[in-house]
Structures are given as structure tokens and as C-alpha cells.
Amino acid sequence: MADYIQIKTSIIRWACNRIGSLYSELSASKDFKRLSNEKGGAVSLTLKQAEKLAKVLRYPFVFLLLDSPVTDIDKLPIADFRSIEGKESPHS
């Protein structure tokens, strides 16, 4: 029998938004049907499903297990001096 991991839907929704995807699109896919079975603000996924979800969301697996999203994951530790057509890059 498989063990299930509880993952908060708020974290999944935040990670979906981060990559420009919709939670509803993700839950409609055959690989993540369990996302539509939300109970108490969380979903139950097997370890394999959770690892696959992390890969699809481009979000570290361990961060899915936290109570709130890690929002500073995309911040660079050094100054970014890139420019596009002489204007500062939105990633700067």
C-alpha cells in the first residue's frame, strides 16, 4: 500500500502561478487527477506523484512540504546588470 504525502494547495497554486500555469489545467491532466480531491486545503499524493509534480512546477520537492511557499527562490544572490535594448532587464 502506498504512503501519501499531504501538500497544501496554496503552495501548488503559488508554484503554478510562478511558471504561468493554472492549477485547474494541472489537475485536469491524467498524471495529477488527485489534485482535484482537495480536503482541508491540502491534497494527498504518493511520493512518486509529488516528485513528478515538483519537476513539472520547476520547484524543489522539499519546498512542497512546507507550510508556505519559498518566494525568494528566484532571486539572484549577485547583482544582475543585464539589459534589453538599453533598458534594465525585468530580472534585474
Z-matrix of the N, CA and C atoms (Angstrom, degrees):
N
C 1 1.456
C 2 1.528 1 109.17
N 3 1.297 2 116.48 1 137.30
C 4 1.467 3 121.95 2 -176.85
C 5 1.527 4 111.38 3 -79.22
N 6 1.310 5 115.19 4 143.46
C 7 1.460 6 120.78 5 173.40
C 8 1.521 7 108.18 6 -89.40
N 9 1.323 8 116.09 7 143.85
C 10 1.458 9 120.68 8 -177.80
C 11 1.523 10 111.08 9 -111.80
N 12 1.315 11 114.82 10 147.93
C 13 1.459 12 123.02 11 179.54
C 14 1.522 13 107.65 12 -112.56
N 15 1.330 14 116.58 13 133.68
C 16 1.461 15 121.35 14 176.48
C 17 1.528 16 109.33 15 -86.46
N 18 1.325 17 116.44 16 125.12
C 19 1.463 18 121.69 17 177.67
C 20 1.519 19 107.92 18 -125.61
N 21 1.322 20 116.01 19 129.68
C 22 1.465 21 120.60 20 -179.14
C 23 1.526 22 110.33 21 -68.79
N 24 1.323 23 115.12 22 134.77
C 25 1.460 24 119.49 23 -179.54
C 26 1.526 25 111.61 24 -68.30
N 27 1.328 26 117.52 25 -26.32
C 28 1.472 27 119.53 26 178.60
C 29 1.528 28 110.57 27 -62.60
N 30 1.317 29 117.39 28 -36.21
C 31 1.468 30 121.01 29 178.03
C 32 1.527 31 110.00 30 -70.11
N 33 1.323 32 116.96 31 -41.60
C 34 1.466 33 120.16 32 179.57
C 35 1.527 34 110.01 33 -65.07
N 36 1.329 35 116.62 34 -43.05
C 37 1.473 36 120.30 35 178.66
C 38 1.528 37 110.74 36 -62.35
N 39 1.334 38 117.16 37 -42.25
C 40 1.468 39 120.71 38 179.06
C 41 1.529 40 110.18 39 -62.63
N 42 1.331 41 116.97 40 -44.16
C 43 1.468 42 120.99 41 -179.64
C 44 1.530 43 110.91 42 -66.11
N 45 1.327 44 117.43 43 -36.84
C 46 1.469 45 120.75 44 175.90
C 47 1.522 46 110.08 45 -62.44
N 48 1.316 47 116.11 46 -46.74
C 49 1.466 48 121.22 47 179.57
C 50 1.528 49 110.57 48 -60.85
N 51 1.312 50 116.73 49 -38.03
C 52 1.467 51 122.79 50 -179.27
C 53 1.527 52 111.83 51 -60.36
N 54 1.331 53 117.83 52 -35.88
C 55 1.467 54 120.60 53 -179.37
C 56 1.527 55 112.35 54 -98.96
N 57 1.339 56 117.04 55 4.06
C 58 1.461 57 120.38 56 177.48
C 59 1.513 58 114.10 57 78.98
N 60 1.313 59 116.37 58 32.96
C 61 1.460 60 121.66 59 -179.92
C 62 1.525 61 109.04 60 -119.71
N 63 1.316 62 116.67 61 165.65
C 64 1.455 63 121.07 62 177.87
C 65 1.525 64 110.27 63 -107.51
N 66 1.327 65 115.69 64 142.10
C 67 1.463 66 121.74 65 177.68
C 68 1.527 67 109.83 66 -59.39
N 69 1.332 68 116.53 67 -40.19
C 70 1.467 69 120.54 68 -178.55
C 71 1.529 70 111.68 69 -63.47
N 72 1.343 71 117.09 70 -37.07
C 73 1.466 72 120.38 71 177.12
C 74 1.526 73 110.60 72 -65.73
N 75 1.316 74 115.23 73 -41.14
C 76 1.462 75 120.48 74 -179.45
C 77 1.527 76 110.86 75 -65.55
N 78 1.343 77 116.47 76 -43.98
C 79 1.468 78 119.65 77 -178.51
C 80 1.528 79 112.00 78 -71.68
N 81 1.331 80 117.84 79 -18.79
C 82 1.464 81 121.09 80 177.96
C 83 1.530 82 112.04 81 -80.08
N 84 1.330 83 116.92 82 -18.54
C 85 1.465 84 119.26 83 -179.38
C 86 1.530 85 110.08 84 -71.84
N 87 1.320 86 116.06 85 149.89
C 88 1.469 87 120.15 86 -174.94
C 89 1.524 88 112.76 87 -65.51
N 90 1.324 89 117.78 88 -25.78
C 91 1.464 90 120.87 89 -179.05
C 92 1.527 91 112.97 90 -73.88
N 93 1.323 92 116.78 91 -23.88
C 94 1.465 93 119.75 92 -174.24
C 95 1.529 94 112.30 93 -125.63
N 96 1.306 95 117.80 94 40.91
C 97 1.471 96 122.24 95 178.65
C 98 1.531 97 111.67 96 -59.53
N 99 1.333 98 117.20 97 -29.94
C 100 1.464 99 120.94 98 -177.75
C 101 1.528 100 112.53 99 -66.61
N 102 1.327 101 117.93 100 -16.29
C 103 1.463 102 120.46 101 179.17
C 104 1.525 103 111.53 102 -66.44
N 105 1.324 104 117.08 103 -22.34
C 106 1.465 105 119.95 104 178.71
C 107 1.531 106 111.64 105 -80.94
N 108 1.327 107 118.21 106 -8.51
C 109 1.472 108 123.05 107 178.62
C 110 1.520 109 111.01 108 -96.48
N 111 1.307 110 116.34 109 55.96
C 112 1.464 111 121.65 110 -177.67
C 113 1.529 112 110.27 111 -75.51
N 114 1.334 113 115.68 112 132.99
C 115 1.465 114 121.21 113 177.23
C 116 1.518 115 108.53 114 -135.92
N 117 1.314 116 116.63 115 119.23
C 118 1.461 117 120.72 116 177.51
C 119 1.519 118 113.77 117 64.10
N 120 1.321 119 116.93 118 32.12
C 121 1.462 120 120.15 119 178.19
C 122 1.514 121 114.38 120 78.41
N 123 1.342 122 116.79 121 15.04
C 124 1.468 123 120.38 122 179.72
C 125 1.525 124 109.56 123 -142.56
N 126 1.316 125 114.81 124 159.09
C 127 1.463 126 121.00 125 175.37
C 128 1.523 127 108.38 126 -123.15
N 129 1.318 128 115.54 127 153.60
C 130 1.463 129 121.39 128 178.13
C 131 1.519 130 108.77 129 -104.76
N 132 1.323 131 115.94 130 121.73
C 133 1.459 132 121.76 131 178.38
C 134 1.520 133 109.31 132 -127.18
N 135 1.321 134 115.96 133 151.39
C 136 1.458 135 119.05 134 173.09
C 137 1.526 136 107.87 135 -73.30
N 138 1.302 137 116.54 136 165.63
C 139 1.463 138 120.81 137 179.39
C 140 1.526 139 110.45 138 -58.29
N 141 1.310 140 116.42 139 -43.61
C 142 1.474 141 121.33 140 -179.51
C 143 1.531 142 110.86 141 -62.19
N 144 1.340 143 116.84 142 -43.72
C 145 1.465 144 120.95 143 179.07
C 146 1.525 145 111.02 144 -64.80
N 147 1.329 146 116.77 145 -41.25
C 148 1.466 147 120.84 146 -179.99
C 149 1.529 148 111.00 147 -65.18
N 150 1.326 149 116.88 148 -39.88
C 151 1.469 150 120.11 149 177.53
C 152 1.526 151 110.81 150 -64.88
N 153 1.328 152 116.42 151 -40.40
C 154 1.465 153 120.54 152 178.57
C 155 1.531 154 110.30 153 -66.64
N 156 1.329 155 116.80 154 -39.55
C 157 1.464 156 121.39 155 177.47
C 158 1.525 157 110.65 156 -60.71
N 159 1.323 158 116.94 157 -44.92
C 160 1.467 159 121.34 158 178.95
C 161 1.526 160 110.62 159 -59.79
N 162 1.311 161 116.28 160 -39.83
C 163 1.470 162 120.20 161 179.78
C 164 1.527 163 110.80 162 -66.68
N 165 1.328 164 117.02 163 -44.34
C 166 1.466 165 121.51 164 179.49
C 167 1.533 166 110.87 165 -63.57
N 168 1.331 167 116.44 166 -40.35
C 169 1.466 168 121.03 167 -178.24
C 170 1.526 169 113.16 168 -81.54
N 171 1.338 170 116.07 169 -6.67
C 172 1.471 171 121.26 170 -176.86
C 173 1.535 172 110.18 171 53.52
N 174 1.322 173 114.61 172 49.67
C 175 1.460 174 123.45 173 -176.13
C 176 1.531 175 106.67 174 -136.53
N 177 1.323 176 119.33 175 130.57
C 178 1.468 177 120.49 176 -177.80
C 179 1.534 178 112.29 177 -54.99
N 180 1.311 179 116.13 178 134.98
C 181 1.463 180 122.24 179 -176.42
C 182 1.523 181 112.49 180 -52.18
N 183 1.315 182 117.07 181 -46.87
C 184 1.467 183 120.38 182 -175.89
C 185 1.532 184 111.65 183 -62.29
N 186 1.331 185 117.83 184 -28.18
C 187 1.462 186 120.87 185 179.04
C 188 1.528 187 111.57 186 -69.15
N 189 1.331 188 117.73 187 -23.26
C 190 1.466 189 120.71 188 177.27
C 191 1.528 190 111.41 189 -67.49
N 192 1.313 191 117.01 190 -22.18
C 193 1.464 192 121.51 191 -176.08
C 194 1.523 193 113.29 192 -87.14
N 195 1.318 194 117.89 193 -7.63
C 196 1.460 195 122.06 194 -177.91
C 197 1.525 196 111.36 195 -78.17
N 198 1.353 197 115.77 196 166.56
C 199 1.462 198 120.92 197 179.92
C 200 1.522 199 113.50 198 -78.46
N 201 1.332 200 116.85 199 -26.04
C 202 1.464 201 120.48 200 178.84
C 203 1.521 202 108.82 201 -139.96
N 204 1.328 203 116.84 202 154.63
C 205 1.466 204 119.27 203 -177.43
C 206 1.522 205 112.88 204 -67.57
N 207 1.313 206 115.91 205 147.75
C 208 1.460 207 122.28 206 174.69
C 209 1.526 208 105.35 207 -87.86
N 210 1.328 209 116.03 208 104.44
C 211 1.460 210 120.42 209 -171.42
C 212 1.518 211 114.12 210 -85.42
N 213 1.312 212 118.20 211 -19.41
C 214 1.463 213 119.08 212 -176.25
C 215 1.529 214 112.72 213 -94.05
N 216 1.316 215 117.40 214 20.80
C 217 1.464 216 121.48 215 -178.52
C 218 1.528 217 111.95 216 -65.98
N 219 1.324 218 117.59 217 -29.15
C 220 1.462 219 121.13 218 -176.28
C 221 1.523 220 113.75 219 -91.63
N 222 1.314 221 117.83 220 -2.67
C 223 1.460 222 120.33 221 -179.35
C 224 1.524 223 110.26 222 -78.39
N 225 1.306 224 114.96 223 133.02
C 226 1.460 225 120.13 224 178.70
C 227 1.526 226 109.85 225 -82.50
N 228 1.326 227 118.24 226 140.53
C 229 1.460 228 120.82 227 -178.40
C 230 1.533 229 113.18 228 -75.84
N 231 1.324 230 117.48 229 -8.26
C 232 1.460 231 120.74 230 -179.88
C 233 1.524 232 109.18 231 -124.89
N 234 1.308 233 115.69 232 161.61
C 235 1.460 234 120.50 233 179.22
C 236 1.528 235 110.07 234 -63.13
N 237 1.309 236 115.43 235 141.28
C 238 1.460 237 121.54 236 -179.85
C 239 1.524 238 108.16 237 -112.69
N 240 1.309 239 116.78 238 113.54
C 241 1.457 240 121.13 239 -175.78
C 242 1.527 241 112.52 240 -105.85
N 243 1.310 242 117.60 241 21.90
C 244 1.461 243 120.02 242 178.81
C 245 1.527 244 110.13 243 -68.47
N 246 1.314 245 115.50 244 152.41
C 247 1.462 246 119.92 245 175.92
C 248 1.523 247 109.00 246 -141.88
N 249 1.312 248 114.20 247 155.08
C 250 1.456 249 121.40 248 177.16
C 251 1.518 250 106.62 249 -123.78
N 252 1.318 251 116.11 250 117.00
C 253 1.461 252 122.73 251 -178.19
C 254 1.526 253 111.29 252 52.02
N 255 1.316 254 116.60 253 43.26
C 256 1.456 255 122.06 254 176.88
C 257 1.518 256 115.08 255 79.73
N 258 1.325 257 117.87 256 -2.46
C 259 1.466 258 121.44 257 179.27
C 260 1.520 259 108.88 258 -106.04
N 261 1.317 260 115.29 259 151.70
C 262 1.459 261 120.36 260 -179.53
C 263 1.522 262 110.37 261 -63.08
N 264 1.306 263 116.27 262 138.38
C 265 1.452 264 122.42 263 179.19
C 266 1.527 265 109.94 264 -66.64
N 267 1.343 266 118.69 265 145.76
C 268 1.465 267 119.96 266 177.14
C 269 1.522 268 112.34 267 -64.13
N 270 1.317 269 117.63 268 -15.65
C 271 1.461 270 121.63 269 179.51
C 272 1.516 271 111.66 270 -87.50
N 273 1.316 272 117.73 271 -3.50
C 274 1.470 273 121.14 272 -177.14
C 275 1.500 274 110.95 273 -76.12
